């Protein structure tokens, strides 16, 4: 039996859809379904009920409390507390209920802020960027938790480091969304209002690698059968796009004719974030393959159908 936490969220929904297509038995857990993973007793009870009578016990942890750069700056304590509390509860419950493999996604913002091409060997080579300190540290601590529970209790956790995800079902509201979702929302709103320009936060120069949510789901499901390793494993293709170029691509797909104007008074975040996924390709026997522009078009189509 496979249990998916955060099963009603952005990533969790796609993981569940993939497991359904593969015909694999699984059960959903999420806060919207009545299970608060910050509560150790509730987490243990939920896993015990889901695994009752099952010989195989695997867990994909998709639950997270996350938002964009502004959310991270204004809700830092909230991000730190909720994510760390979930990690603590889940590790304890996984040991107590005999989980045989825990697949644990980690955001690439857990890498040092000065890094450009993220490599596993450099995971500890410097401090995190201030703009993602609280969330990035909580996600980094989830790897420390995986190491500690493996060391003391033998808990088998595969920690996969994922780039910023995008795709159908993403957040588009200004505070919770990442740059891609926020730009889709703002450029569409500008087009509808006939506005002559859209302001892009920051200088527009930061480069980001983006991972389609279905590629993220594929990585997590493949992680169930991957060789055991305590070291973090990158998922990525080492290619990124600047925020301004991404805004131009989105404007082109939306047919927005106005100007795109940068606002350097707003924070940029880390200057460069791409991921060396060579080890991930070896461990999983697979690497992300979805075309970025096609993925953006698919995301825009979903947004127009569900939000616009």
C-alpha positions as a printed Julia matrix, in Angstrom:
308×3 Matrix{Float64}:
   0.0    0.0     0.0
   1.19   3.51   -0.88
   0.07   6.47    1.22
   0.21   9.96   -0.32
   0.22  12.89    2.08
  -0.93  16.27    0.81
  -3.0   14.26   -1.64
  -5.4   17.09   -2.49
  -2.64  19.64   -3.12
  -0.91  20.75   -6.31
   1.69  17.97   -6.42
  -0.26  15.36   -4.46
  -3.16  15.36   -6.92
  -0.82  14.6    -9.81
   0.94  11.83   -7.87
  -2.44  10.23   -7.13
  -3.5   10.54  -10.76
  -0.29   8.81  -11.88
  -0.74   5.99   -9.37
  -4.32   5.54  -10.6
  -3.15   5.28  -14.2
  -0.6    2.67  -13.14
  -3.27   0.67  -11.31
  -1.36   0.78   -8.01
  -3.18   0.66   -4.66
  -2.86   3.86   -2.63
  -4.63   5.92   -0.02
  -4.9    9.68    0.3
  -4.17  11.77    3.39
  -4.49  15.54    3.56
  -5.49  18.31    5.9
  -8.6   19.01    3.8
  -9.57  15.37    4.39
  -9.27  15.81    8.16
  -5.67  14.81    8.95
  -3.41  17.53   10.34
   0.17  16.31    9.84
   1.42  18.82   12.41
  -0.32  16.69   15.04
   1.86  13.65   15.89
  -0.99  11.54   17.29
  -3.27  12.27   14.35
  -0.49  11.51   11.87
   0.33   8.18   13.51
  -3.34   7.19   13.68
  -3.9    8.06   10.02
  -0.91   6.02    8.84
  -1.82   3.09   11.09
  -5.34   3.02    9.65
  -4.1    3.31    6.07
  -1.54   0.52    6.45
  -3.73  -1.79    8.55
  -3.27  -5.34    7.29
  -0.85  -4.32    4.55
   2.49  -6.08    4.08
   3.97  -3.39    1.84
   4.07   0.08    3.36
   5.34   3.01    1.33
   4.82   6.73    1.74
   5.08   9.7    -0.65
   5.16  12.96    1.28
   3.62  15.73   -0.85
   2.29  17.92    1.97
   3.93  21.33    2.36
   3.14  24.84    3.47
   4.61  27.04    0.76
   4.2   30.26   -1.21
   6.04  32.74   -3.38
   8.85  35.12   -2.43
   6.53  37.69   -0.81
   4.76  34.95    1.16
   8.13  33.72    2.37
   9.16  37.16    3.56
   5.92  38.01    5.38
   5.07  34.53    6.74
   8.54  33.28    7.66
   7.63  31.94   11.12
   4.52  30.25    9.74
   6.51  28.52    6.99
   9.18  27.37    9.42
   6.79  26.09   12.06
   4.29  24.25    9.88
   6.83  22.5     7.66
   9.13  21.49   10.5
   6.18  20.23   12.55
   5.05  18.04    9.65
   8.54  16.59    9.25
   8.78  15.71   12.93
   5.33  14.11   13.04
   5.78  12.15    9.85
   9.16  10.66   10.7
   7.91   9.46   14.07
   4.74   8.02   12.56
   6.66   6.35    9.72
   8.86   4.49   12.2
   5.92   3.57   14.43
   3.88   2.14   11.52
   6.7    0.26    9.79
   7.07   2.35    6.64
   9.51   0.62    4.28
  10.22   3.57    1.95
   9.49   7.24    2.48
   9.9    9.44   -0.6
  10.62  12.96    0.58
  10.69  15.89   -1.87
  12.92  18.85   -0.99
  12.8   22.25   -2.68
  15.98  23.37   -4.42
  15.88  26.55   -2.3
  17.57  24.37    0.35
  20.82  24.9    -1.6
  23.24  27.71   -0.73
  22.11  31.09   -1.99
  25.41  31.71   -3.78
  25.24  28.49   -5.83
  24.32  28.61   -9.52
  24.28  25.03  -10.82
  23.09  22.98   -7.86
  25.11  19.82   -7.24
  24.53  17.34   -4.41
  28.14  17.56   -3.27
  27.63  21.3    -2.63
  24.45  20.98   -0.58
  26.23  22.26    2.55
  28.62  24.75    0.95
  27.13  27.99    2.25
  24.15  29.79    3.82
  20.71  29.87    2.24
  19.47  32.99    0.46
  17.69  35.38    2.83
  14.54  35.42    0.69
  13.93  31.69    1.29
  15.7   31.2     4.61
  12.74  29.95    6.67
  11.23  27.6     4.1
  14.56  26.48    2.68
  15.93  25.67    6.14
  12.79  23.7     7.05
  13.15  21.65    3.85
  16.87  21.17    4.48
  15.99  20.01    8.0
  13.74  17.36    6.47
  16.86  15.8     4.95
  18.61  15.97    8.34
  15.55  14.24    9.8
  15.77  11.56    7.13
  19.43  10.98    7.97
  18.76  10.91   11.72
  15.86   8.45   11.51
  17.85   6.22    9.18
  20.79   6.35   11.56
  18.82   5.48   14.68
  15.76   3.6    13.43
  16.72   2.34    9.97
  13.98   4.37    8.25
  14.55   4.19    4.48
  13.98   7.68    3.08
  14.77   8.8    -0.45
  15.11  12.6    -0.53
  14.6   14.06   -4.01
  15.47  17.72   -4.61
  13.0   19.3    -7.04
  13.04  22.63   -8.88
  10.15  25.09   -8.63
   7.15  23.26  -10.04
   4.51  24.62  -12.37
   1.62  23.21  -14.35
  -2.15  22.68  -14.24
  -3.54  23.17  -10.75
  -0.8   25.58   -9.67
  -1.36  28.58   -7.38
  -2.09  31.82   -9.23
  -3.13  34.15   -6.42
  -0.49  36.87   -5.94
   0.73  35.92   -2.45
   0.86  32.13   -2.73
   2.09  31.74   -6.3
   5.64  31.44   -7.55
   6.85  33.74  -10.32
   5.41  31.72  -13.2
   1.87  31.5   -11.81
   1.92  35.12  -10.67
   2.99  36.32  -14.12
   0.25  34.34  -15.86
  -2.31  35.94  -13.55
  -0.99  39.48  -13.84
  -0.45  39.47  -17.6
  -3.89  37.99  -18.22
  -5.46  40.61  -15.93
  -3.59  43.36  -17.78
  -4.79  42.07  -21.14
  -8.4   41.93  -19.92
  -8.17  45.47  -18.52
  -6.45  46.88  -21.61
  -3.47  47.97  -19.47
  -0.46  49.17  -21.46
   2.16  47.67  -19.17
   2.8   44.96  -16.6
   5.34  45.49  -13.82
   7.74  42.59  -13.24
   9.12  42.31   -9.71
  12.87  42.85   -9.46
  15.36  43.25  -12.26
  14.04  40.37  -14.34
  17.54  38.86  -14.56
  17.32  35.95  -12.05
  17.39  32.59  -13.81
  15.17  29.74  -12.64
  14.82  26.13  -13.67
  11.21  24.97  -13.73
   9.88  21.44  -13.31
   6.49  20.45  -14.72
   4.35  19.03  -11.91
   3.81  15.8   -13.85
   7.58  15.34  -14.08
   7.72  15.97  -10.32
   5.05  13.32   -9.77
   6.89  10.88  -12.03
  10.09  11.36  -10.04
   8.36  10.71   -6.71
   6.59   7.57   -7.91
   9.79   6.24   -9.45
  11.45   6.93   -6.12
   9.42   4.16   -4.51
  11.53   1.52   -6.28
  14.82   3.39   -6.63
  18.0    2.13   -4.94
  18.33   3.21   -1.32
  20.6    6.16   -0.59
  20.86   8.54    2.33
  22.28  11.38    0.24
  19.93  13.87   -1.43
  19.25  13.28   -5.13
  18.67  16.11   -7.63
  15.93  15.99  -10.25
  16.59  18.45  -13.08
  18.06  19.21  -16.48
  20.5   22.07  -15.72
  18.58  24.56  -17.89
  16.83  27.72  -16.78
  15.16  30.86  -18.06
  15.33  34.44  -16.79
  12.23  35.91  -15.17
  11.98  38.57  -17.88
  12.31  36.07  -20.73
   9.68  33.9   -19.06
   7.37  36.92  -18.8
   7.87  37.55  -22.53
   7.03  33.93  -23.3
   3.86  34.11  -21.19
   2.84  37.42  -22.77
   3.32  35.89  -26.21
   1.21  32.84  -25.33
  -1.53  35.05  -23.89
  -1.4   37.46  -26.81
  -0.67  40.45  -24.59
   0.65  43.4   -26.65
   1.72  45.72  -23.83
   5.08  46.54  -22.27
   6.84  44.5   -19.6
   8.55  46.84  -17.12
  10.9   45.7   -14.36
  10.84  47.15  -10.83
  14.34  46.82   -9.3
  13.03  48.08   -5.94
  11.4   44.67   -5.42
  13.43  41.63   -4.31
  14.99  39.34   -6.9
  15.76  36.35   -4.73
  18.8   34.21   -5.57
  20.4   35.24   -8.89
  20.68  31.8   -10.49
  19.02  28.45   -9.72
  19.5   25.46  -12.01
  19.89  21.81  -11.07
  22.46  19.22  -12.1
  20.2   16.18  -12.43
  22.81  13.67  -13.63
  22.74  11.65  -10.4
  18.95  11.66  -10.38
  18.95  10.25  -13.91
  21.17   7.4   -12.73
  19.18   6.65   -9.58
  15.74   6.79  -11.22
  16.69   5.64  -14.73
  14.82   8.68  -16.03
  15.05  12.46  -16.35
  12.44  15.24  -16.87
  11.52  15.6   -20.52
   8.57  17.97  -20.9
   9.08  20.97  -23.18
   8.91  24.18  -21.15
   6.95  26.28  -23.63
   4.41  23.49  -24.15
   4.11  23.18  -20.37
   3.53  26.91  -19.99
   0.85  26.77  -22.68
  -0.83  23.87  -20.88
  -0.69  25.81  -17.6
  -2.21  28.91  -19.22
  -5.02  26.82  -20.73
  -5.81  25.38  -17.3
  -5.76  28.85  -15.74
  -8.12  30.26  -18.35
 -10.56  27.4   -17.8
 -10.53  27.47  -13.99
  -9.6   30.98  -12.84
  -9.82  33.65  -15.48
